[in-house]
Amino acid sequence: MNVQDITTLVSSLGFPIVASGALFWSNLKTSEHYTKTIDEMRKTIEDNTLVTKQLIDKLENENKG
């Protein structure tokens, strides 16, 4: 979208409507980014939990034997 397209939208729809649409789009993209980031963090935490459990199991086995 170029400057001419934005100018046309503002003059035909009005600034508040165009601004609201832009803010909605920005909010949607931010939400998608946060969802992706949270999914990546969840995977990392699950991996760390697995490694920690394996380490605890190994230490318990060494203490028994």
Backbone bond lengths (Angstrom), bond angles and torsions (degrees), N, CA, C in turn:
res aa  C-N    CA-C-N  psi(-1)  N-CA   C-N-CA  omega(-1)  CA-C   N-CA-C  phi
1 M - - - 1.439 - - 1.527 107.97 -
2 N 1.327 116.62 129.35 1.464 120.24 -178.22 1.534 110.73 -104.99
3 V 1.312 115.26 -179.61 1.461 121.23 -176.06 1.525 111.12 -63.16
4 Q 1.313 117.52 -38.23 1.470 121.12 179.88 1.530 110.63 -62.89
5 D 1.324 117.51 -41.21 1.464 120.96 178.46 1.527 111.18 -63.28
6 I 1.312 116.79 -42.07 1.467 120.84 179.86 1.525 110.35 -66.67
7 T 1.330 116.99 -42.43 1.462 121.15 178.14 1.522 110.74 -61.14
8 T 1.314 116.96 -41.92 1.462 121.24 178.38 1.524 110.83 -63.67
9 L 1.330 117.37 -43.34 1.466 120.47 178.51 1.526 111.61 -62.66
10 V 1.324 116.84 -44.76 1.464 120.41 -178.44 1.523 110.30 -64.18
11 S 1.324 117.26 -42.01 1.467 119.31 -178.02 1.526 111.93 -72.33
12 S 1.334 118.30 -29.25 1.463 119.39 -178.52 1.526 112.77 -90.37
13 L 1.334 118.29 -34.46 1.463 120.85 -177.07 1.525 113.36 -103.34
14 G 1.278 116.80 -30.00 1.453 120.91 -176.55 1.516 110.37 105.98
15 F 1.338 114.34 148.28 1.455 119.75 -175.82 1.530 113.31 -61.15
16 P 1.350 119.87 -45.28 1.470 118.56 -177.60 1.526 113.85 -59.53
17 I 1.312 117.54 -37.01 1.467 120.69 179.98 1.523 110.38 -69.77
18 V 1.322 117.06 -43.73 1.467 120.69 179.21 1.525 110.35 -65.57
19 A 1.336 116.56 -42.27 1.463 120.46 179.13 1.524 110.85 -63.98
20 S 1.326 117.10 -41.42 1.469 120.63 177.89 1.524 110.77 -62.67
21 G 1.300 117.53 -41.80 1.464 121.22 177.94 1.522 111.88 -63.52
22 A 1.330 116.06 -41.77 1.461 120.09 179.28 1.526 110.73 -65.65
23 L 1.330 116.97 -41.44 1.469 120.23 178.67 1.524 111.17 -66.27
24 F 1.332 117.47 -38.02 1.462 121.08 177.12 1.526 110.22 -62.31
25 W 1.328 116.15 -46.37 1.465 120.61 -179.95 1.524 110.45 -61.68
26 S 1.333 116.67 -43.98 1.462 121.13 179.38 1.527 110.73 -61.94
27 N 1.317 116.56 -43.43 1.467 121.21 178.91 1.522 110.95 -62.96
28 L 1.310 117.11 -39.83 1.462 121.58 179.04 1.527 110.97 -63.66
29 K 1.324 117.18 -45.30 1.464 121.12 179.72 1.530 111.15 -65.56
30 T 1.330 116.85 -39.25 1.463 120.71 178.01 1.523 110.11 -63.72
31 S 1.306 116.80 -42.28 1.466 121.37 179.10 1.525 110.94 -62.44
32 E 1.316 117.15 -42.13 1.464 120.79 177.73 1.529 110.63 -62.71
33 H 1.321 116.81 -40.92 1.465 120.93 178.98 1.524 110.45 -63.57
34 Y 1.335 117.34 -44.78 1.465 120.93 179.94 1.525 111.27 -64.33
35 T 1.315 117.21 -38.67 1.467 120.56 178.10 1.529 110.35 -62.04
36 K 1.318 116.73 -43.55 1.462 120.74 178.74 1.529 110.60 -63.73
37 T 1.323 116.58 -43.39 1.461 120.97 -179.87 1.526 110.98 -63.28
38 I 1.315 117.59 -42.96 1.465 121.78 179.33 1.523 110.63 -64.21
39 D 1.319 117.54 -40.22 1.467 120.02 177.54 1.531 111.28 -62.90
40 E 1.337 116.78 -40.30 1.463 120.02 177.87 1.530 110.67 -65.99
41 M 1.325 116.64 -40.18 1.466 120.07 178.64 1.524 111.01 -65.88
42 R 1.330 117.52 -39.14 1.464 121.62 178.29 1.523 110.26 -60.47
43 K 1.337 116.60 -43.58 1.465 120.91 179.27 1.525 110.44 -62.81
44 T 1.321 116.68 -43.06 1.468 120.65 179.47 1.522 110.87 -63.39
45 I 1.311 117.47 -43.39 1.466 121.09 179.07 1.520 111.03 -64.04
46 E 1.333 117.04 -41.32 1.466 120.01 177.80 1.526 110.82 -62.07
47 D 1.348 116.25 -42.26 1.474 120.18 178.21 1.526 110.59 -63.56
48 N 1.326 117.06 -43.83 1.464 120.51 179.12 1.530 111.66 -64.38
49 T 1.310 117.44 -37.41 1.461 121.51 177.96 1.526 110.24 -63.81
50 L 1.317 116.82 -42.83 1.463 121.03 178.98 1.528 111.12 -62.51
51 V 1.326 116.71 -45.83 1.460 120.63 -179.90 1.529 110.42 -64.30
52 T 1.315 117.62 -41.30 1.462 121.08 178.35 1.517 110.73 -62.15
53 K 1.322 117.66 -42.79 1.471 121.10 178.39 1.523 110.46 -62.81
54 Q 1.323 117.01 -42.47 1.458 120.18 178.56 1.528 110.95 -63.04
55 L 1.307 116.95 -39.66 1.457 120.96 178.93 1.526 110.81 -66.10
56 I 1.309 117.55 -42.66 1.468 121.04 177.53 1.517 110.27 -62.34
57 D 1.334 117.33 -44.64 1.465 120.78 178.90 1.529 111.00 -60.31
58 K 1.332 117.32 -42.08 1.454 120.98 179.89 1.525 110.59 -65.23
59 L 1.319 117.48 -42.96 1.471 120.31 178.71 1.510 111.42 -64.96
60 E 1.320 118.52 -38.73 1.463 121.39 178.16 1.523 110.54 -65.18
61 N 1.321 117.13 -40.73 1.473 120.97 178.23 1.525 111.60 -65.05
62 E 1.325 117.82 -37.46 1.464 120.60 178.27 1.522 110.96 -68.52
63 N 1.306 117.55 -36.27 1.467 121.49 -179.81 1.535 110.99 -71.45
64 K 1.331 117.27 -29.65 1.473 120.17 179.36 1.527 111.35 -76.63
65 G 1.303 115.61 -33.79 1.465 119.51 -172.36 1.430 114.92 -97.34
